Amino acid sequence: MKKTMFLILMLLASMTSFAQKEIEQGARWLDTAGNPINAHGGGILYHDGKYYWYGEYKKGETILPDWATWECYRTDVTGVGCYSSPDMVTWTFEGIVLPAVTDDPEHDLHPSKVLERPKVVYNKKTGKFVMWAHVESADYSKAVAGVAVSDSPVGPFKYIGSFRPNDAMSRDQTIFVDDDGKAYQVASSENNQTLYINELTDDYLRPTGKYTRNFIGESREAPAVFKHDGKYYLLSSGCTGWDPNQAELAVADSIMGEWETIGNPCTGTDADKTFYAQSTYVQPVYGKKNLVIAMFDRWNKKDLENSRYVWLPLDFSNGKITIPWREKWSPADYPDNN
Ligand code: GAL
């Protein structure tokens, strides 16, 4: 009996230790059930006092197809995973909110396809949660955006379909909602050469037809947009597949541009390689003074499921935005807003 009690206590102690309090770069980040968080190329939705982290749920073997002429390592599509958190550190798995469609080989969400960089936003007018993602054929020739909707942040999301926004290719992508409620899709287009900013309709389901071409011929990928002190910022990577390269930050007075390149915001160890990671999203932590987190993926191209995360706070000192390297840190280190 005593032995059973002891075992139960040990189990409880180990379970509470899953509630991580620190963010450690490239570490095995466990959810509250003790499983590694599986949400790659992800984004955050803040809704009703909770954070939701959506990402590529990469499961199973990573393969390089026989026909590959470049390093298009892939896993079968499983779907989009969702985690929830009160503090951006402790994450509870909410399930696969947009699952793969296994019984129709033609479907965009069939395991044989590619599903990347899902982002979810809330539409105040319709009361719907809207997901946009990069939907692809296995050889990356389709280059479309897929859209899904849900009545709840934890799904299930209903897939509506895919298209090329403004008849242009759409690969790495994000969604940005401005303070006035207008939303924009930002996507690598024209064979990843040029970044499109596509204004969306009031229901966030389609492009309005208004768009701008930005960073023309500069091959920017992995876009992440945020607003600070009334200006728009765009963090992006170069275009080298799963391999890391140098990040770049740009600033604009309007979301549609003109964008002015500021340079590499990363500083410290391996800053020229974005700390061996690639941008995916930038998220403010509410209630914390000046805490804004830049989220990156540290891809493990030969074992994609085991790719890790690099999350770093932006530094706003001296009127400049930088992303200094820190091995580990905690939101608790930041003062609360008064
Ligand atoms: C990267 C892109 C990733 C993924 C990868 C495939 O450039 O940012 O999301 O598409 O290429 O090689």
Boltz pocket constraint, residues with backbone or C-beta under 6 A from the ligand:
constraints:
  - pocket:
      binder: B
      contacts: [[A, 41], [A, 71], [A, 72], [A, 73], [A, 116], [A, 117], [A, 172], [A, 221], [A, 222], [A, 238], [A, 239], [A, 240], [A, 241], [A, 242], [A, 278]]
      max_distance: 6.0
